[in-house]
Amino acid sequence: MLRIKCPYCGTREHTEFTYGEDAKRILPDTDASLDVWNTYVFARHNVAGEHLEYWQHTLGCRAWLKVQRNTLTHTISWIGLPQDTPPQPEEECS
């Protein structure tokens, strides 16, 4: 079971939250073609590994969160507010 740490309510079971969507997707312009909108709505990438997602604490404070989760292990490596950016991994020096 996933446990998500809400910045306002503390750590809670994932059943208190509702998945929103991929946090890296960019909404098309309102005057975009039907093909562009069709792709945005129906074409999804099945990411294996680290993935940035929006979740809402629907049975708690109702805040929206940005969660970085590994889709293979379900390990959560970072949680922030929608305007926050997860820290970038440090690059190795060669």
N, C-alpha and C positions, 0 to 999 in steps of 0.2 A: 504494500500500500504506500502511495506517495504521501509524504507529509510536507506541506508547504508553509513556510514561515511568513505570515502576513506582517508587514511592518507596524500595523496598528493593533492587531489582535494576538500576535504570537503564533506559535506553531499549531497548525490544525490539520486534520485529515483532509485528503483531496476531495472527499465527498461534499465538503462545504464549498467547493469551488466549481466554476463552470469554465471549460475551455473556451477561449475566444477565437483566436486564429493565429496564423503565422505572423510574428511581429516584424518580419523583414519585407513583407509584401507592400507594394506601393499602389495606392488607389489610382486608377486611371482618371484622366480628365473627364469631366462630365460630357464633353462633346466627342469623346472617343468613339470609334466605330464599334459596331456590334461584335465583330471578330475580337477586338481587344477586350471588350467586356465579357464575352463568352470565355475567353482564355482566363481572365482574372477570376471569374466565378467558379469555373469548373475544372481548370487544369491546375493540379497541385503537384508539388514535388514531394516525394516520399523520402525524406531526409533520414539517413542512417548515421547517427552520431549527435553531436551538439546541435541544438535547435533552439531558437529564440521564439517564445510564444507569449500571447496575452492570455491571462486567466482573470476571472472576476470572483471575488469572495462573496458569492451570492447569499450564503447562509450566515454571513457575518456582517462586516462593515460595508459591504458592497463595493469596495475599492477595486479598481483595475490594477493588476500587477503585470510586470514583464518578468518572465521566468526563463532561465536558460536551463534546458533539460537534455540529457542524453537519451535519445529515443530507443537505444538498444538496451540500456541498463536502468532507465528511468531515474538515474541519479540527477538531482538538482544541484547545479554548481553555482548559481547566482540568482538572486531575486531582487528586483527593484521596482520603482514606480515607472509608469509609461514613459516619462520624459528622461529617465536614466539610461545610461549606456553601460553595458557590462565591461569590466576591465579586459583589455586585450592581453592574450598570453605573451609573456616575455619571449623575445626571439633569442635563440642560442647564438653565442659568438663563436665563429669558426677560427 
